[in-house]
Amino acid sequence: MKLRPTLVRSWPYLLAALWLALGLANLSRGLSHLGPAYRRWAFDHHSYSDLLAMAGDRYFRGAHPFPYLQDRIEYPVLLGFALYGPSLVPGGPAAYLATAYLFLAACAFASLALLRRLPGTRPFWLAATPALAYYGGLNWDLFPIALLLAAVVAFERSRPAVAGSLSALGASAKLWPVALLPPAAALLARRRERSALEEGALGALRSFLLVNLPFLLLAPANWAYFWRFNAQRGAENSTFELLRLFPRLAHFTRDPAALNAVTLVLLLPAVALAALAAYAAGPAEGPERMKVVRLGTAFVLVVWIATNKVWSPQYALWAFAAGALAAAPGWLFALHAALAPLDYHVAFEARSSRGLIRFFDRIYFGEEALRSLAYLLFALWLGRALWRAARDAIPGEPRGATPSPPTAAGAPCACSRADSRSASSAS
């Protein structure tokens, strides 16, 4: 009987470990096919990893170019060092893969532990998804996901400076962790917590400059390559690629400026809704207002990845992290858990030397359309849940009523010490 509570607490980690072990077993097959032929072999066998591909380009022949000072990398600084760090471990490619994968697995377990510190989340969204097996070692996304979740925990524990710092560190790995900032800042502004807002902003600025400024000063062209590279990309595997089906619109898929503008136009309303919902919920007490911040963060994340001009299959991990934060329902999890492996196999079969999918464009574009609809459905659910949570959090607003316009209030801090203690005891 005493084992049952332990098993209940451990099952998310055990399930995640199983998925990650399956993923490592698949990727390790590529160790026998390194070199110029690796990408072709990996796409043919649905076993590709940026860890082996990018490290093979740089480190497996004995060189160790220092990130940004000696090497131009298409990722922000922290992800560049996640790529570089395992190359210093002796043992060759096998040691590199083991070290990098162990680091990413630790990020996955840390993410689950952080989610469990947030009452009302659903860690099974991240623990139970087969996307961990497919995408845990495809790229380094589990690293910034852990930083984002740590920032959410810090914000709810009344540590705005730490939350800002962690968000900036996450954005120094991939940009998406800044999704927390609009609802969090709006909530603090509504509650007139100027000192907390300033602490968060200064923490974010300090961390961002600490990580980025040395490389911006010493190697500005290499540091800025990430921004230039992404600004110049066209539509890649994203919703926008469906425009190729319409001859009069197909040219937009090769127009980075137009795609950047459309993406921004689609993203800004999501950011505004997340911020306005958090602002409206500002006077609320207890966990209601934090629920709005979580939902706002998840909403911005899902809209952002769904409308991005570039889609990489591992972006699904962000969706599962968002679902965990938002405590999204099981039917949405089942839909995306089934879609993630399908997206993986279609994407890599399209890149294989066989290229069979290219002979059946209806399959390729059909899967893109299906994925787009699934993310639209996810975004709609999050938007509705965000609106309802903000409405229900307004003091004196009866459930089901039309929300009254928010009035100014000088209520206590959005993340007070008393709330921090109660949240800690609840977790």
Summary of the structure (lengths in Angstrom):
residues: 427
radius of gyration: 21.9
end to end distance: 22.0
largest distance: 66.9
contacts: 1463
relative contact order: 0.12
helix: 73%
strand: 1%
